[in-house]
């Protein structure tokens, strides 16, 4: 076990995984109680649009995706409250629009390459120190 944890990339992956798991476990209870279980799935599709927008604008894709995801979550909640639609319907609307915009922006930016696919599928072993700090900050 000691040899396993001697590698920096494994330490970072383990730390980020632990903090994300704790945050998801705590947040998941509230999402189930509010009947918003699919919001994680919807926000993942919406974040794809944020990553594509970041690549299109040549700025940090993760920061743009985070802002877009937060705005979309607020939009979903507002749509549920004001329009009286069910949560799943609001999530599906935002998810479909986000995925369509993501594909459109990625095509316009000619970004269907390794960068975009690495954001889509990821690799926990490739996490850097900044992503570990980001996961700790978001879990707090």
VEXMI-69719 format. One record per residue (C-alpha): residue in three letters; x, y, z; residue number from 1. Coordinates in Angstrom, 3 decimals, always signed. Example, Ala and Ser with C-alpha at 12.3 -4.5 7.8 and 13.67 -1.06 7.14 Angstrom:
// residues 2
<Ala <+12.300 -4.500 +7.800> 1>
<Ser <+13.670 -1.060 +7.140> 2>
// end
This chain:
// residues 140
<Unk <+0.000 +0.000 +0.000> 1>
<Unk <+2.876 +2.333 +0.764> 2>
<Unk <+4.326 +1.870 -2.710> 3>
<Unk <+0.886 +2.496 -4.181> 4>
<Unk <+0.615 +5.888 -2.500> 5>
<Unk <+4.164 +6.934 -3.315> 6>
<Unk <+3.097 +8.121 -6.776> 7>
<Unk <+1.862 +11.708 -6.927> 8>
<Unk <-0.736 +11.068 -9.616> 9>
<Unk <-2.325 +8.310 -7.501> 10>
<Unk <-2.372 +10.550 -4.421> 11>
<Unk <-4.131 +13.304 -6.361> 12>
<Unk <-6.634 +10.866 -7.873> 13>
<Unk <-7.415 +9.361 -4.471> 14>
<Unk <-7.855 +12.760 -2.804> 15>
<Unk <-10.096 +14.113 -5.537> 16>
<Unk <-12.127 +10.896 -5.612> 17>
<Unk <-12.667 +10.961 -1.851> 18>
<Unk <-13.825 +14.579 -1.788> 19>
<Unk <-16.106 +14.164 -4.791> 20>
<Unk <-17.593 +10.993 -3.268> 21>
<Unk <-18.309 +12.749 +0.033> 22>
<Unk <-19.902 +15.730 -1.707> 23>
<Unk <-22.026 +13.522 -3.968> 24>
<Unk <-23.192 +11.353 -1.077> 25>
<Unk <-24.295 +14.339 +0.989> 26>
<Unk <-25.864 +16.196 -1.903> 27>
<Unk <-27.552 +13.103 -3.319> 28>
<Unk <-29.814 +12.732 -0.304> 29>
<Unk <-31.247 +16.201 -0.782> 30>
<Unk <-31.638 +15.756 -4.527> 31>
<Unk <-33.615 +12.550 -4.040> 32>
<Unk <-35.844 +14.180 -1.429> 33>
<Unk <-36.522 +17.105 -3.790> 34>
<Unk <-37.173 +14.664 -6.651> 35>
<Unk <-34.306 +16.076 -8.673> 36>
<Unk <-32.367 +12.837 -9.079> 37>
<Unk <-31.677 +13.426 -12.784> 38>
<Unk <-30.197 +16.889 -12.344> 39>
<Unk <-26.650 +15.526 -12.312> 40>
<Unk <-27.217 +13.880 -15.662> 41>
<Unk <-28.754 +17.048 -17.093> 42>
<Unk <-26.018 +19.314 -15.775> 43>
<Unk <-23.388 +17.020 -17.276> 44>
<Unk <-24.938 +17.571 -20.706> 45>
<Unk <-25.161 +21.294 -20.061> 46>
<Unk <-21.522 +21.371 -18.922> 47>
<Unk <-20.580 +19.942 -22.307> 48>
<Unk <-21.891 +23.194 -23.800> 49>
<Unk <-19.766 +25.126 -21.306> 50>
<Unk <-16.628 +23.207 -22.247> 51>
<Unk <-17.334 +23.726 -25.942> 52>
<Unk <-17.935 +27.445 -25.326> 53>
<Unk <-14.662 +27.694 -23.413> 54>
<Unk <-12.779 +26.007 -26.243> 55>
<Unk <-14.567 +28.230 -28.765> 56>
<Unk <-13.630 +31.410 -26.870> 57>
<Unk <-10.130 +30.070 -26.100> 58>
<Unk <-10.525 +30.515 -22.345> 59>
<Unk <-10.374 +27.989 -19.500> 60>
<Unk <-13.074 +25.430 -20.417> 61>
<Unk <-13.556 +24.171 -16.861> 62>
<Unk <-14.320 +27.665 -15.542> 63>
<Unk <-16.826 +28.330 -18.318> 64>
<Unk <-18.451 +24.929 -17.761> 65>
<Unk <-18.791 +25.639 -14.037> 66>
<Unk <-20.462 +29.011 -14.653> 67>
<Unk <-22.791 +27.535 -17.295> 68>
<Unk <-23.733 +24.629 -15.008> 69>
<Unk <-24.547 +26.935 -12.084> 70>
<Unk <-26.619 +29.229 -14.309> 71>
<Unk <-28.444 +26.227 -15.768> 72>
<Unk <-29.179 +24.832 -12.302> 73>
<Unk <-30.663 +28.189 -11.310> 74>
<Unk <-32.634 +28.260 -14.574> 75>
<Unk <-34.002 +24.773 -13.947> 76>
<Unk <-35.138 +25.759 -10.460> 77>
<Unk <-36.756 +28.969 -11.754> 78>
<Unk <-38.534 +27.073 -14.531> 79>
<Unk <-39.872 +24.575 -12.010> 80>
<Unk <-41.119 +27.299 -9.680> 81>
<Unk <-42.503 +29.863 -12.130> 82>
<Unk <-43.754 +27.774 -15.054> 83>
<Unk <-45.100 +24.952 -12.930> 84>
<Unk <-43.396 +22.224 -14.956> 85>
<Unk <-42.144 +19.022 -13.394> 86>
<Unk <-38.478 +18.809 -12.472> 87>
<Unk <-37.754 +16.088 -15.021> 88>
<Unk <-39.279 +18.215 -17.772> 89>
<Unk <-37.195 +21.265 -16.853> 90>
<Unk <-34.046 +19.141 -16.677> 91>
<Unk <-34.796 +17.563 -20.068> 92>
<Unk <-35.335 +20.966 -21.693> 93>
<Unk <-32.053 +22.378 -20.417> 94>
<Unk <-30.203 +19.131 -21.113> 95>
<Unk <-31.340 +18.957 -24.732> 96>
<Unk <-30.556 +22.603 -25.393> 97>
<Unk <-27.164 +22.310 -23.685> 98>
<Unk <-26.157 +19.238 -25.642> 99>
<Unk <-27.279 +20.801 -28.926> 100>
<Unk <-25.375 +24.024 -28.199> 101>
<Unk <-22.316 +22.023 -27.197> 102>
<Unk <-22.280 +20.102 -30.462> 103>
<Unk <-22.861 +23.300 -32.448> 104>
<Unk <-20.075 +25.212 -30.681> 105>
<Unk <-17.665 +22.287 -30.895> 106>
<Unk <-18.305 +22.037 -34.612> 107>
<Unk <-17.824 +25.779 -35.113> 108>
<Unk <-14.637 +25.752 -33.067> 109>
<Unk <-13.330 +22.635 -34.811> 110>
<Unk <-12.794 +21.217 -31.331> 111>
<Unk <-13.810 +17.611 -31.824> 112>
<Unk <-10.334 +16.520 -30.958> 113>
<Unk <-8.508 +15.109 -27.977> 114>
<Unk <-9.190 +18.187 -25.820> 115>
<Unk <-12.958 +17.936 -26.052> 116>
<Unk <-13.026 +14.181 -25.633> 117>
<Unk <-10.770 +14.373 -22.586> 118>
<Unk <-13.341 +16.650 -20.958> 119>
<Unk <-16.148 +14.309 -21.965> 120>
<Unk <-14.651 +11.064 -20.725> 121>
<Unk <-11.860 +12.205 -18.449> 122>
<Unk <-9.169 +10.288 -16.621> 123>
<Unk <-8.973 +10.522 -12.848> 124>
<Unk <-5.277 +9.633 -12.964> 125>
<Unk <-4.582 +12.772 -15.012> 126>
<Unk <-5.904 +15.115 -12.317> 127>
<Unk <-3.558 +17.945 -11.459> 128>
<Unk <-3.147 +19.822 -8.205> 129>
<Unk <-5.515 +22.592 -9.318> 130>
<Unk <-8.319 +20.089 -9.939> 131>
<Unk <-7.742 +18.542 -6.495> 132>
<Unk <-8.101 +21.973 -4.913> 133>
<Unk <-11.184 +22.611 -7.033> 134>
<Unk <-12.796 +19.373 -5.857> 135>
<Unk <-11.967 +20.219 -2.238> 136>
<Unk <-13.431 +23.706 -2.659> 137>
<Unk <-16.595 +22.437 -4.297> 138>
<Unk <-17.017 +19.743 -1.645> 139>
<Unk <-16.715 +22.258 +1.205> 140>
// end
